[in-house]
């Protein structure tokens, strides 16, 4: 009632018309203030709706960004796994390449050894061919010499025939026979030497044929080694090309990974900025909710003032009708405010007692967040005066009280009236509930 007296002071004790005029002016001012407050409330509600839409859009954007970030994380993990597998494959290929290089080096050493052996065999073959040519030339010369000797033998028989005819030539024939004998012995020795040299040449030819066979075998082996080396070189080149392709792919993956990390960093910055914006919007929303709550409390207070004004108007109308009908009854009315004061004092004295009839000190319920003067007065009228009573509320009590206060039970839970009532009781009395 003290709060209402500030808004609605009691009319002066002059005349009912003046009092009615003052109340009408006051009512018009209050209606204007009510319209202004209602307009401000509509503006605040519209701003709150816009802010809620922005918050919902930000939350949807945040959820989409988080989903995309999760997908990017999974993609990055898959890329890291594939990169590790590619690195292991590259290491294996490098090991295989080193082994192939070692094998190639070994093959090169073997081929160099075989090439040197082949070169020596070819030189031996050339020397043998040269010796064979020399031997053929010597055989040809010996054959010509044998032909000459055969011609000499024919001459000998002619000489013998002539010796038979000519006795004067006997001495010469004897000398010639001696010379022929010497030549025959020399020829026989030469023939034996030639036969020995031919046998030696045959043995050398057999050795040369064996060496040629060995050379052919070595050449076939060298050709086989060359084919194997060419095949291994081709395989090595194919592996090197594959390794180069894998290295290029790995570089591309690294570049893609760097780009993904850069995008993730940008996404993180965007998310952090969105978090800051969301935090600012939530703070703005909280302030707007507090303002809306205050406006609701003011609206409730204005409703109560309107009801009080209607009651006052009806009272004034009744007073004016009674004063017009019975002017002498006007003097008895000023005593009614005192009677009303007595009733209010009796009501306060009643609310100051508990169920057992004992007096109990009332607490300032306005200290609880979310409880304004209007709600506190309504709670006092409902019989709630202390923090202990609010602290002992149950869920069904909250629903009943919220229904009587024309508010949402979630608002009472959201503002934590029960917890703040316990805290205020502890701060005032030092007692935990």
C-alpha positions in Angstrom: 0.0 0.0 0.0 2.9 2.3 0.6 4.1 1.6 -2.9 0.7 2.4 -4.3 0.5 5.6 -2.3 3.4 6.9 -4.3 1.6 6.3 -7.5 -1.9 7.2 -6.2 -1.9 9.7 -3.5 -5.0 10.1 -1.5 -7.3 12.9 -2.8 -7.6 16.1 -0.9 -10.4 16.6 1.4 -11.9 19.5 -0.6 -14.8 18.4 -2.9 -15.6 15.2 -4.7 -15.6 16.9 -8.1 -12.0 18.2 -7.6 -11.0 14.8 -6.3 -12.6 13.1 -9.3 -10.9 15.6 -11.7 -7.5 15.0 -10.1 -8.0 11.3 -10.3 -9.1 11.6 -13.9 -5.9 13.7 -14.7 -3.8 11.2 -12.9 -5.5 8.3 -14.7 -4.9 10.0 -18.1 -1.2 10.5 -17.1 -1.0 6.9 -16.1 -2.7 5.8 -19.3 -0.2 7.8 -21.3 2.7 6.3 -19.3 1.1 2.9 -19.8 0.9 3.5 -23.6 4.5 4.6 -23.6 5.6 1.7 -21.5 3.5 -0.7 -23.7 5.2 0.8 -26.8 8.6 0.4 -25.3 7.6 -3.1 -24.3 6.6 -3.9 -27.9 9.9 -2.4 -29.2 11.9 -4.5 -26.7 9.9 -7.6 -27.5 10.5 -7.0 -31.3 14.2 -6.5 -30.6 14.2 -9.6 -28.5 12.5 -11.6 -31.3 15.1 -10.3 -33.8 17.9 -11.1 -31.3 16.5 -14.6 -30.8 16.3 -15.1 -34.6 19.9 -13.9 -34.8 20.9 -16.3 -32.0 19.0 -19.2 -33.7 20.7 -18.3 -37.0 24.1 -18.1 -35.2 23.4 -21.4 -33.5 22.5 -23.1 -36.8 25.5 -21.6 -38.4 27.6 -22.8 -35.5 26.2 -26.3 -35.7 26.8 -26.4 -39.5 30.4 -25.2 -38.9 30.9 -27.8 -36.2 29.6 -30.5 -38.5 31.8 -29.3 -41.3 34.7 -29.1 -38.9 34.0 -32.7 -37.7 33.9 -33.8 -41.4 37.2 -31.9 -42.0 38.8 -33.6 -38.9 37.8 -37.0 -40.2 39.1 -36.1 -43.7 42.3 -34.9 -42.1 42.6 -38.1 -40.1 42.0 -40.2 -43.2 44.6 -38.1 -45.1 47.1 -38.5 -42.3 46.5 -42.3 -42.3 46.9 -42.4 -46.1 50.0 -40.1 -45.8 51.6 -42.4 -43.2 50.8 -45.4 -45.5 52.3 -43.6 -48.4 55.4 -42.7 -46.4 55.8 -46.4 -45.3 55.4 -47.4 -49.0 58.0 -44.7 -50.0 60.4 -46.1 -47.4 59.8 -49.6 -48.6 60.4 -48.5 -52.2 63.6 -46.6 -51.1 64.8 -49.9 -49.5 63.9 -51.8 -52.6 65.6 -49.2 -54.7 68.8 -49.4 -52.6 68.6 -53.2 -52.8 68.1 -52.9 -56.6 71.1 -50.6 -56.8 73.2 -53.0 -54.8 72.1 -55.8 -57.2 72.9 -53.6 -60.2 76.3 -52.8 -58.7 76.9 -56.5 -58.2 75.7 -57.2 -61.8 78.0 -54.4 -63.1 80.9 -55.9 -61.2 80.1 -59.4 -62.6 79.7 -58.0 -66.1 83.0 -56.1 -65.8 84.7 -59.3 -64.7 83.1 -61.3 -67.5 83.9 -58.5 -70.0 87.6 -58.6 -69.0 87.5 -62.4 -69.3 85.8 -62.1 -72.7 88.4 -59.6 -73.8 91.2 -61.9 -72.7 89.5 -64.8 -74.5 89.0 -62.7 -77.6 92.7 -61.8 -77.5 93.6 -65.5 -77.1 91.3 -66.3 -80.0 92.9 -63.7 -82.2 96.3 -65.0 -81.2 95.2 -68.5 -82.0 93.8 -67.4 -85.3 97.0 -65.7 -86.1 99.0 -68.8 -85.1 96.6 -70.9 -87.3 97.2 -68.6 -90.3 101.0 -68.9 -89.7 100.7 -72.6 -89.4 98.6 -72.8 -92.6 101.3 -70.7 -94.4 104.0 -73.0 -93.1 102.0 -76.1 -94.3 101.7 -74.4 -97.7 105.4 -73.7 -97.8 106.2 -77.3 -96.8 103.8 -78.7 -99.3 105.5 -76.6 -102.0 108.9 -77.9 -100.7 107.6 -81.5 -100.9 106.4 -80.9 -104.4 109.8 -79.6 -105.3 111.4 -82.6 -103.6 109.0 -84.9 -105.6 110.2 -83.1 -108.7 113.8 -83.7 -107.5 113.0 -87.4 -107.2 111.8 -87.5 -110.8 115.0 -85.8 -111.9 116.9 -88.4 -109.8 115.4 -91.3 -111.8 116.2 -89.5 -115.0 119.7 -89.1 -113.8 119.9 -92.8 -112.9 118.7 -93.6 -116.4 121.3 -91.3 -117.8 123.9 -92.8 -115.4 123.2 -96.2 -116.9 123.7 -94.7 -120.3 126.6 -92.5 -119.3 129.2 -94.0 -117.0 131.2 -90.8 -117.0 128.6 -89.3 -115.0 128.8 -91.9 -112.1 130.9 -89.8 -109.8 128.6 -87.0 -110.3 125.6 -89.3 -109.8 127.2 -90.6 -106.5 127.6 -87.1 -105.3 124.1 -86.3 -106.4 122.9 -89.4 -104.6 124.7 -88.4 -101.5 123.2 -85.0 -101.8 119.8 -86.5 -102.4 120.3 -88.8 -99.4 121.2 -85.8 -97.3 118.2 -84.0 -98.8 116.0 -87.0 -98.1 117.2 -87.2 -94.5 116.8 -83.5 -94.2 113.4 -83.8 -95.8 112.4 -86.7 -93.5 113.6 -84.6 -90.6 111.6 -81.7 -91.9 108.6 -83.9 -92.5 108.9 -85.3 -89.0 109.2 -81.8 -87.6 106.3 -80.7 -89.8 104.2 -83.7 -88.6 105.2 -82.9 -85.0 104.3 -79.2 -85.6 101.0 -80.3 -87.2 100.2 -82.5 -84.2 101.0 -79.6 -82.0 98.9 -77.3 -84.1 96.1 -79.9 -84.0 96.3 -79.9 -80.2 96.3 -76.1 -80.3 93.3 -76.1 -82.6 91.5 -78.5 -80.3 92.3 -76.1 -77.4 91.2 -73.2 -79.6 87.9 -75.0 -80.3 87.4 -75.6 -76.6 88.2 -72.0 -75.9 85.7 -71.0 -78.7 83.1 -73.2 -77.1 83.8 -71.6 -73.8 83.7 -68.2 -75.4 80.3 -69.0 -77.0 79.0 -70.3 -73.6 80.3 -67.1 -72.0 78.8 -65.0 -74.7 75.4 -66.7 -74.3 75.7 -66.2 -70.5 76.7 -62.6 -71.0 73.7 -62.1 -73.4 71.5 -63.7 -70.7 72.9 -61.4 -68.1 72.5 -58.4 -70.3 68.8 -59.4 -70.9 68.3 -59.8 -67.1 70.1 -56.5 -66.5 68.0 -54.7 -69.1 64.8 -56.3 -67.6 65.9 -55.3 -64.1 66.8 -51.8 -65.3 63.4 -51.5 -67.0 61.7 -52.7 -63.7 63.9 -50.3 -61.8 62.9 -47.5 -64.1 59.3 -48.4 -63.7 59.7 -48.4 -59.9 61.5 -45.1 -60.0 58.7 -43.6 -62.2 56.1 -45.0 -59.7 58.1 -43.6 -56.8 58.3 -40.2 -58.5 54.5 -40.3 -59.1 54.0 -41.3 -55.4 56.3 -38.4 -54.4 54.3 -36.0 -56.6 51.1 -37.4 -55.0 52.6 -37.0 -51.6 53.5 -33.4 -52.3 49.9 -32.8 -53.5 48.6 -34.4 -50.3 50.9 -32.3 -48.2 49.8 -29.2 -50.1 46.1 -30.2 -49.6 46.9 -30.9 -46.0 48.4 -27.5 -45.6 45.4 -25.9 -47.3 43.1 -27.9 -45.0 45.0 -26.8 -42.0 44.8 -23.2 -43.2 41.0 -23.6 -43.7 40.7 -25.2 -40.3 42.5 -22.3 -38.8 40.2 -19.9 -40.6 37.2 -22.0 -39.4 38.5 -21.9 -35.8 38.8 -18.1 -36.1 35.3 -17.9 -37.5 34.0 -20.2 -34.8 35.8 -18.1 -32.1 34.3 -14.9 -33.6 30.9 -16.6 -33.7 31.3 -17.7 -30.1 32.1 -14.1 -29.1 29.1 -12.8 -31.1 26.9 -15.5 -29.5 28.2 -14.6 -26.1 27.5 -10.9 -26.8 24.0 -11.8 -28.1 23.4 -13.9 -25.0 24.4 -11.1 -22.8 22.2 -8.7 -24.8 19.4 -11.3 -24.6 19.9 -11.6 -20.9 19.7 -7.9 -20.5 16.7 -7.7 -22.7 15.1 -10.5 -20.7 15.8 -8.6 -17.5 14.3 -5.5 -19.1 11.3 -7.5 -20.3 10.9 -9.0 -16.8 11.1 -5.5 -15.4 8.5 -4.4 -18.0 6.3 -7.4 -17.0 6.6 -6.4 -13.4 5.7 -2.8 -14.4 2.9 -4.2 -16.5 1.6 -6.1 -13.5 2.0 -3.1 -11.4 0.2 -1.0 -14.0 -2.6 -3.6 -14.1 -2.9 -3.4 -10.3 -2.9 0.4 -10.5 -5.6 0.3 -13.2 -7.7 -2.0 -11.0 -7.1 0.3 -8.1 -8.1 3.3 -10.3 -11.3 1.5 -11.3 -12.0 0.8 -7.7 -11.3 4.4 -6.8 -13.6 5.6 -9.7 -16.4 3.3 -8.6 -15.8 4.6 -5.0 -15.9 8.2 -6.2 -19.0 7.5 -8.2 -20.7 6.0 -5.2 -19.5 8.9 -3.1 -20.8 11.4 -5.6 -24.2 9.7 -5.8 -24.4 9.4 -2.0 -23.4 13.1 -1.5 -26.0 14.2 -4.0 -28.6 12.1 -2.4 -27.7 12.8 1.2 -25.4 15.8 1.7 -25.3 15.2 5.5 -23.6 11.8 5.0 -20.5 13.4 3.6 -18.9 14.2 6.9 -18.9 10.6 8.0 -16.7 9.4 5.1 -13.3 10.7 6.2 -13.3 8.1 8.9 -13.2 5.3 6.3 -9.5 5.6 5.5 -8.7 5.1 9.1 -10.9 2.1 9.1 -9.0 0.8 6.0 -5.7 1.5 7.8 -7.0 -0.5 10.7 -7.8 -3.4 8.4 -4.4 -3.2 6.7 -2.8 -3.1 10.2 -4.8 -6.1 11.2 -3.8 -7.9 7.9 -0.2 -7.1 8.5 -0.5 -8.3 12.1 -2.0 -11.5 10.8 0.7 -12.0 8.2 3.3 -11.4 10.8 2.2 -14.7 12.6 2.8 -18.2 11.6 0.4 -21.2 11.7 0.9 -21.7 15.4 -0.1 -18.1 16.1 3.4 -17.1 17.1 4.8 -13.9 15.6 7.5 -14.3 12.9 9.7 -11.6 11.5 9.1 -10.9 7.7 12.0 -10.8 5.2 12.6 -8.4 2.3 11.7 -10.7 -0.6 12.9 -8.0 -3.1 16.4 -9.2 -2.5 15.7 -12.3 -4.5 16.5 -12.0 -8.1 13.3 -11.9 -10.2 11.0 -10.7 -7.4 10.0 -7.1 -7.7 7.8 -5.0 -5.5 4.6 -6.1 -7.1 5.4 -9.8 -6.9 6.7 -9.4 -3.3 3.4 -7.7 -2.3 1.4 -10.4 -4.0 3.4 -13.1 -2.2 2.8 -11.3 1.1 -0.9 -11.2 0.3 -0.7 -15.0 -0.4 1.0 -15.5 3.0 4.6 -15.8 2.0 6.7 -13.4 4.1 10.1 -15.1 4.7 12.9 -16.7 2.9 12.3 -20.0 4.7 8.9 -20.3 3.1 10.3 -19.9 -0.4 13.2 -22.2 0.3 10.8 -25.0 1.2 8.7 -24.8 -1.9 8.1 -28.0 -3.9 7.5 -28.4 -7.6 3.7 -28.4 -7.1 4.0 -25.3 -4.9 5.9 -23.5 -7.7 3.1 -24.4 -10.2 0.4 -23.1 -7.9 2.2 -19.9 -7.0 3.2 -19.3 -10.7 -0.5 -19.7 -11.6 -1.5 -17.2 -9.0 1.2 -14.8 -10.1 0.2 -15.2 -13.8 3.7 -16.2 -14.7 5.6 -19.2 -16.0 6.9 -21.8 -13.5 10.1 -22.1 -15.6 10.8 -18.4 -14.8 10.9 -19.3 -11.1 13.2 -22.2 -11.8 15.3 -20.2 -14.2 15.8 -17.3 -11.7 16.5 -19.8 -8.9 14.2 -18.3 -6.3 14.6 -21.3 -4.0 18.5 -21.2 -4.1 18.6 -17.5 -3.7 16.1 -17.6 -0.8 18.4 -20.1 1.0 21.4 -17.9 0.3 19.6 -14.7 1.6 18.5 -16.6 4.7 22.1 -17.7 5.3 23.4 -14.2 4.8 20.8 -12.7 7.2 20.6 -15.4 9.9 23.7 -17.5 9.4 21.7 -20.7 9.1 21.9 -23.2 6.3 18.6 -24.6 5.1 
